[in-house]
Amino acid sequence: MSPAIAIIGSGNVATQLGLALQNKGLNIACVYSKTHNNAIALAQLLDTKAVQFTNEIPNNLDWYIIAVNDDAIAAVSAQLNVNGIVTHTSGSVSIEVLCKHERRGVFYPLQTITKNANIDFSAINILVESADENDAILIKKYAKLLSDKVLEVSSAQRQMLHVAAVFANNFTNHLMGIAKEILETNNLPTNLLDDLILQTANKATLQHPFSIQTGPKVRNDINTINKHIELLQSNSDYLRLYLLLTESIGSKTNH
Amino acid sequence: MSPAIAIIGSGNVATQLGLALQNKGLNIACVYSKTHNNAIALAQLLDTKAVQFTNEIPNNLDWYIIAVNDDAIAAVSAQLNVNGIVTHTSGSVSIEVLCKHERRGVFYPLQTITKNANIDFSAINILVESADENDAILIKKYAKLLSDKVLEVSSAQRQMLHVAAVFANNFTNHLMGIAKEILETNNLPTNLLDDLILQTANKATLQHPFSIQTGPKVRNDINTINKHIELLQSNSDYLRLYLLLTESIGSKTNH
């Protein structure tokens, strides 16, 4: 018999995971959501039943997938009295939030930030973790149904990955916003640096960014840096960022 | 008769511009370079003559293109005694460095940072400037031979564009380097965030980055921020960047 799963949650990850696992032949036994109407809608989509209360979730299923907001994982975990593996799907929450369950794990599809888009699981990394070696094998087996890129990582690694993602996404996005604002303020077309932006990202995936760093600090071009400092005098926030980032680049070079 | 040009310099921009303009029917009358052998090599490529001293450059040509390092523009400009338009090709140097020449201008192909790659001028923005209105028309005409994306911008605008490019390229590259270093340090594959990096850049070209900012600061997720601060304690440089960038993101949101 194919493994039976309870989907707990009704958002994007819950929906996409439910559809993808069902598509691979797993049996979605039921759906629970804090908002019962959402559970009903997702259950219809998956052609299964919605349950209204957590104590209606069967305790003898193989796998319980908690795909809810980070802040809600602990509460819903505490309500579950089950024997199968209980996993959450969060990138930033420790496995220990599920400590009530001996058979606990993490099943984290390292998806991009896009909301409500269809997730092509085969293209993304799935990061898994378990408190138990046999459960780890089982969770990896499930993950490999969806993707060839399955990786076992600890909660500590996953949390540092999350920090790294803040640098690689949130912070770079903010700096690109500043660049575009500078263009706007100076009556320049805001798409003027778009090719540079795309090439910068592309190159960073091909070589280590530190090894291909360019710019005035790497050239030790003090004149240009002083000129830039002068030009940024009217915006103390941008000036502070310029100074600190320039200093940080300097700490990675020989200058 | 087609306009006659002197190419001053023998580096990548000199070479690519010489080839592209010749290809459009302009007459490359001579090549000068501080290193005479380099001038000879480029002159051979362009099937024209190399001159060894600046006073051998004919003074009655239409256009003198100074495509040398930023720091060398002033010196070579001072050596020229000519009647045609004199332009440099730098993104960060003011037109006033050419003040000896009444007919001065800037012809700046806003290329990406790639060295020695073939430049497809038709795909890139050419930013032009001139001290004289008629010369501006002429320089734009030359630029439009190479690209449809010709834009007249002042030296002040060009210099702010350069600051913006530091934010959009140098600084984002550095942050992606930090992200990759964090992955390395934690024994995670360094390509784990590559999809995110590419999507972040792509999105930034489609919508204003400030309007699509994500992450803990935008969500006002203090718990996650405090967790990240704790995780970065061992690296004061990265911690300072985290704090300042988080604060800066906050200044663009409602929190």
Chai-1 contact restraints between the chains, C-beta under 6 A:
chainA,res_idxA,chainB,res_idxB,connection_type,confidence,min_distance_angstrom,max_distance_angstrom,comment,restraint_id
A,T112,B,L196,contact,1.0,0.0,6.0,A-B,restraint_1
A,T112,B,Q199,contact,1.0,0.0,6.0,A-B,restraint_2
A,I113,B,T214,contact,1.0,0.0,6.0,A-B,restraint_3
A,Q157,B,N186,contact,1.0,0.0,6.0,A-B,restraint_4
A,Q157,B,L188,contact,1.0,0.0,6.0,A-B,restraint_5
A,M160,B,I182,contact,1.0,0.0,6.0,A-B,restraint_6
A,M160,B,N186,contact,1.0,0.0,6.0,A-B,restraint_7
A,L161,B,L188,contact,1.0,0.0,6.0,A-B,restraint_8
A,V163,B,H228,contact,1.0,0.0,6.0,A-B,restraint_9
A,V163,B,L231,contact,1.0,0.0,6.0,A-B,restraint_10
A,A164,B,A179,contact,1.0,0.0,6.0,A-B,restraint_11
A,A164,B,I182,contact,1.0,0.0,6.0,A-B,restraint_12
A,A164,B,L183,contact,1.0,0.0,6.0,A-B,restraint_13
A,A165,B,L193,contact,1.0,0.0,6.0,A-B,restraint_14
A,V166,B,G215,contact,1.0,0.0,6.0,A-B,restraint_15
A,F167,B,L175,contact,1.0,0.0,6.0,A-B,restraint_16
A,F167,B,I178,contact,1.0,0.0,6.0,A-B,restraint_17
A,F167,B,A179,contact,1.0,0.0,6.0,A-B,restraint_18
A,A168,B,M176,contact,1.0,0.0,6.0,A-B,restraint_19
A,A168,B,A179,contact,1.0,0.0,6.0,A-B,restraint_20
A,A168,B,L193,contact,1.0,0.0,6.0,A-B,restraint_21
A,A168,B,L196,contact,1.0,0.0,6.0,A-B,restraint_22
A,A168,B,I197,contact,1.0,0.0,6.0,A-B,restraint_23
A,N169,B,L196,contact,1.0,0.0,6.0,A-B,restraint_24
A,N169,B,T200,contact,1.0,0.0,6.0,A-B,restraint_25
A,N170,B,G215,contact,1.0,0.0,6.0,A-B,restraint_26
A,F171,B,L175,contact,1.0,0.0,6.0,A-B,restraint_27
A,F171,B,L245,contact,1.0,0.0,6.0,A-B,restraint_28
A,T172,B,T172,contact,1.0,0.0,6.0,A-B,restraint_29
A,T172,B,L175,contact,1.0,0.0,6.0,A-B,restraint_30
A,T172,B,T200,contact,1.0,0.0,6.0,A-B,restraint_31
A,N173,B,T200,contact,1.0,0.0,6.0,A-B,restraint_32
A,N173,B,P209,contact,1.0,0.0,6.0,A-B,restraint_33
A,N173,B,Q213,contact,1.0,0.0,6.0,A-B,restraint_34
A,H174,B,I249,contact,1.0,0.0,6.0,A-B,restraint_35
A,L175,B,F167,contact,1.0,0.0,6.0,A-B,restraint_36
A,L175,B,F171,contact,1.0,0.0,6.0,A-B,restraint_37
A,L175,B,T172,contact,1.0,0.0,6.0,A-B,restraint_38
A,M176,B,A168,contact,1.0,0.0,6.0,A-B,restraint_39
A,M176,B,A204,contact,1.0,0.0,6.0,A-B,restraint_40
A,M176,B,P209,contact,1.0,0.0,6.0,A-B,restraint_41
A,G177,B,P209,contact,1.0,0.0,6.0,A-B,restraint_42
A,G177,B,F210,contact,1.0,0.0,6.0,A-B,restraint_43
A,I178,B,F167,contact,1.0,0.0,6.0,A-B,restraint_44
A,A179,B,A164,contact,1.0,0.0,6.0,A-B,restraint_45
A,A179,B,F167,contact,1.0,0.0,6.0,A-B,restraint_46
A,A179,B,A168,contact,1.0,0.0,6.0,A-B,restraint_47
A,I182,B,M160,contact,1.0,0.0,6.0,A-B,restraint_48
A,I182,B,A164,contact,1.0,0.0,6.0,A-B,restraint_49
A,L183,B,A164,contact,1.0,0.0,6.0,A-B,restraint_50
A,N186,B,Q157,contact,1.0,0.0,6.0,A-B,restraint_51
A,N186,B,M160,contact,1.0,0.0,6.0,A-B,restraint_52
A,L188,B,Q157,contact,1.0,0.0,6.0,A-B,restraint_53
A,L188,B,L161,contact,1.0,0.0,6.0,A-B,restraint_54
A,L193,B,A165,contact,1.0,0.0,6.0,A-B,restraint_55
A,L193,B,A168,contact,1.0,0.0,6.0,A-B,restraint_56
A,D194,B,T205,contact,1.0,0.0,6.0,A-B,restraint_57
A,L196,B,T112,contact,1.0,0.0,6.0,A-B,restraint_58
A,L196,B,A168,contact,1.0,0.0,6.0,A-B,restraint_59
A,L196,B,N169,contact,1.0,0.0,6.0,A-B,restraint_60
A,I197,B,A168,contact,1.0,0.0,6.0,A-B,restraint_61
A,I197,B,A201,contact,1.0,0.0,6.0,A-B,restraint_62
A,I197,B,A204,contact,1.0,0.0,6.0,A-B,restraint_63
A,I197,B,T205,contact,1.0,0.0,6.0,A-B,restraint_64
A,L198,B,A201,contact,1.0,0.0,6.0,A-B,restraint_65
A,Q199,B,T112,contact,1.0,0.0,6.0,A-B,restraint_66
A,T200,B,N169,contact,1.0,0.0,6.0,A-B,restraint_67
A,T200,B,T172,contact,1.0,0.0,6.0,A-B,restraint_68
A,T200,B,N173,contact,1.0,0.0,6.0,A-B,restraint_69
A,A201,B,I197,contact,1.0,0.0,6.0,A-B,restraint_70
A,A201,B,L198,contact,1.0,0.0,6.0,A-B,restraint_71
A,A201,B,A201,contact,1.0,0.0,6.0,A-B,restraint_72
A,A204,B,M176,contact,1.0,0.0,6.0,A-B,restraint_73
A,A204,B,I197,contact,1.0,0.0,6.0,A-B,restraint_74
A,T205,B,D194,contact,1.0,0.0,6.0,A-B,restraint_75
A,T205,B,I197,contact,1.0,0.0,6.0,A-B,restraint_76
A,P209,B,N173,contact,1.0,0.0,6.0,A-B,restraint_77
A,P209,B,M176,contact,1.0,0.0,6.0,A-B,restraint_78
A,P209,B,G177,contact,1.0,0.0,6.0,A-B,restraint_79
A,F210,B,G177,contact,1.0,0.0,6.0,A-B,restraint_80
A,Q213,B,N173,contact,1.0,0.0,6.0,A-B,restraint_81
A,T214,B,I113,contact,1.0,0.0,6.0,A-B,restraint_82
A,G215,B,V166,contact,1.0,0.0,6.0,A-B,restraint_83
A,G215,B,N170,contact,1.0,0.0,6.0,A-B,restraint_84
A,H228,B,V163,contact,1.0,0.0,6.0,A-B,restraint_85
A,L231,B,V163,contact,1.0,0.0,6.0,A-B,restraint_86
A,D237,B,S248,contact,1.0,0.0,6.0,A-B,restraint_87
A,D237,B,S251,contact,1.0,0.0,6.0,A-B,restraint_88
A,L241,B,S248,contact,1.0,0.0,6.0,A-B,restraint_89
A,L244,B,L244,contact,1.0,0.0,6.0,A-B,restraint_90
A,L245,B,F171,contact,1.0,0.0,6.0,A-B,restraint_91
A,S248,B,D237,contact,1.0,0.0,6.0,A-B,restraint_92
A,S248,B,L241,contact,1.0,0.0,6.0,A-B,restraint_93
A,I249,B,H174,contact,1.0,0.0,6.0,A-B,restraint_94
A,S251,B,D237,contact,1.0,0.0,6.0,A-B,restraint_95
